[in-house]
Amino acid sequence: MSKRVLTLTSVTVVLLIIGSWLAASSAQPVVLRSKHSHPAITALPAIVAVTAEGKLYHDPTCAFIHGPLRIEPGKQAVRDGYTPCTRCLQRYRKGR
């Protein structure tokens, strides 16, 4: 291999490593509303029900919702730190 090809390859590898590191370090972790919560791991429901005081998001027909509910997209609920209800949305929980 010529010296120029070796130099270009080395520079490309270094740039890829730096780019990967920057991409990984810029991702902000989701802060869960409860330290005991399990994050979702599968495709989220399109709409979910949440409460201002709660830590879980529910199927809007869930019988275990306590308090006034608010309907919002599943992705927004996850961004807000809510996690799946252990009863109505168990299939969306990590490790289940």
C-alpha positions in Angstrom: 0.0 0.0 0.0 1.2 3.5 -0.7 1.8 5.9 2.1 -1.0 8.2 0.9 -3.6 5.4 1.0 -2.5 4.4 4.4 -2.8 8.0 5.7 -6.3 8.4 4.2 -7.4 5.1 5.7 -6.0 6.2 9.1 -7.7 9.6 9.0 -11.0 8.0 8.0 -10.9 5.5 10.8 -10.1 8.3 13.3 -13.0 10.4 12.0 -15.4 7.5 12.2 -14.4 6.8 15.8 -14.7 10.5 16.8 -18.1 10.7 15.0 -19.4 7.6 16.8 -18.3 8.9 20.2 -19.9 12.3 19.6 -23.2 10.7 18.5 -23.2 8.4 21.5 -22.4 11.1 24.0 -25.1 13.5 22.6 -28.0 11.1 23.3 -29.7 12.1 26.5 -31.1 9.3 28.7 -34.8 9.2 29.5 -35.4 10.1 33.2 -38.0 7.7 34.5 -40.6 9.0 37.0 -39.9 6.1 39.4 -36.6 4.4 40.2 -38.5 1.1 40.2 -39.9 1.5 36.7 -39.0 -0.7 33.7 -38.7 1.1 30.4 -40.7 0.0 27.3 -38.9 -2.1 24.8 -41.4 -2.8 22.0 -43.4 -0.6 19.7 -45.5 1.8 21.8 -49.3 2.2 21.6 -50.3 5.2 19.4 -52.2 6.8 22.3 -52.0 6.2 26.1 -53.6 7.6 29.2 -51.5 9.2 31.9 -52.2 11.1 35.1 -50.3 14.1 36.5 -49.4 12.3 39.8 -48.8 8.9 38.3 -45.7 7.2 37.0 -47.3 4.8 34.5 -49.0 5.1 31.1 -52.1 3.0 30.5 -54.3 1.7 27.8 -57.1 4.4 27.9 -59.6 1.6 28.9 -57.5 0.4 31.9 -59.5 0.0 35.1 -56.4 0.7 37.2 -56.0 4.4 36.3 -56.2 6.6 39.5 -57.1 10.2 39.1 -58.0 12.5 36.2 -56.4 11.2 33.0 -54.8 12.9 30.1 -54.6 11.2 26.7 -51.3 11.7 24.8 -49.1 9.9 22.2 -47.2 6.9 23.6 -43.9 8.4 22.5 -44.6 11.6 24.4 -45.4 9.6 27.6 -42.0 7.8 27.3 -40.2 11.2 26.8 -42.0 12.4 29.9 -40.6 9.5 31.9 -43.8 7.4 32.2 -43.5 3.6 32.0 -46.0 0.9 30.9 -48.7 -0.1 33.4 -47.9 -3.5 34.9 -51.4 -4.7 34.3 -52.9 -3.4 31.1 -49.6 -3.0 29.1 -47.4 -5.7 30.5 -46.4 -6.8 27.0 -44.6 -3.5 26.5 -42.4 -3.9 29.6 -38.7 -4.8 29.6 -37.9 -8.2 30.8 -41.5 -9.5 30.5 
